[in-house]
Amino acid sequence: MKELQELAEQLINGYSDHVARLTQELLDKGATPQTILNEGLVAGMTVVGERMRSGEMYLPEVLQSASAMHASLKILKPHLVRDGVESRGKILMGTVKGDMHDIGKNLVGIMLEGAGYEIVDLGLNVQAQKFVEAIQTHKPAILGLSAMLTTTMLHMKTTIDAITQAGVRANVKILVGGAPVSQKFADEVGADAYARDAVKAVDKVKELLAA
Ligand code: B12
């Protein structure tokens, strides 16, 4: 459908108003929310992720695309619920203690939400104990931890240790990410997986839930 391609393009351009209008028009024409999500939004955000990775798109543009995705998801959400689209799984997310960076985490959350997962976002500067309590309350399948500083990334270990000590480590798969984080670091702190960006995060979540 021509409009789906246009939706993806306007999302890449970061035009929230156009994206919101096109989303409503597609719904009015009878496109299903899943089609709009997968063939419009996720297709567009995949390109954004790739361009970000290759350095073709910069942070302000990425944030505009993220806002545009939010504008569309706001319109789609009631339809997704009404159509009884089941969540593919619950994912708890947060930036670790001492760290005030949340743009990357939010982007990962949006991409995962776009891929059909339910996100419980604890925000930034989250204490280890708060993660433990949220695991007990929300019973997520996956916990996504974000850190952007070489100092705060150490709190990933503190957090995972607290989760282990509370006896709930076996209940949740832990995915870590953020600019200073690596696969080697993920292995060292006892995480189940590492993803370097939002596009890879969606792939990793699928792998973790299939395992
Ligand atoms: C924006 C920014 C800020 C903003 C944050 C605003 C916000 N709401 O997030 C503000 C101004 C608050 C800030 C503050 C500071 N910052 Co700053 N900041 C940045 C900057 C420029 C961009 C970060 C960003 O948003 N990138 C864009 C997003 C989309 O990318 P991303 O975060 O990497 O996320 C992607 C991946 O990492 C991954 N990912 C992220 N989280 C997760 C989670 C999971 C589960 C998974 C799977 C993947 C994943 O996927 C994301 C999407 O693809 C970076 C430099 C840079 N280019 O990275 C410095 C940077 C991170 N900051 C830095 C520093 C030093 C600071 C300060 C200490 C500065 C100061 N002296 O006060 C403070 C620290 C405050 C604190 N306690 O946290 C350093 C860190 C150095 C280091 N290695 O430790 C950097 C690298 C700049 C530099 N080159 O010096 N910062």
Residues whose N, C-alpha, C, O or C-beta is under 5 A from the ligand:
A	BS01	B12	G98 D99 M100 H101 D102 I103 G104 K105 L107 V108 G144 L145 S146 A147 M148 L149 T150 T151 L175 V176 G177 G178 A179 P180 A195 R196 D197 A198 A201
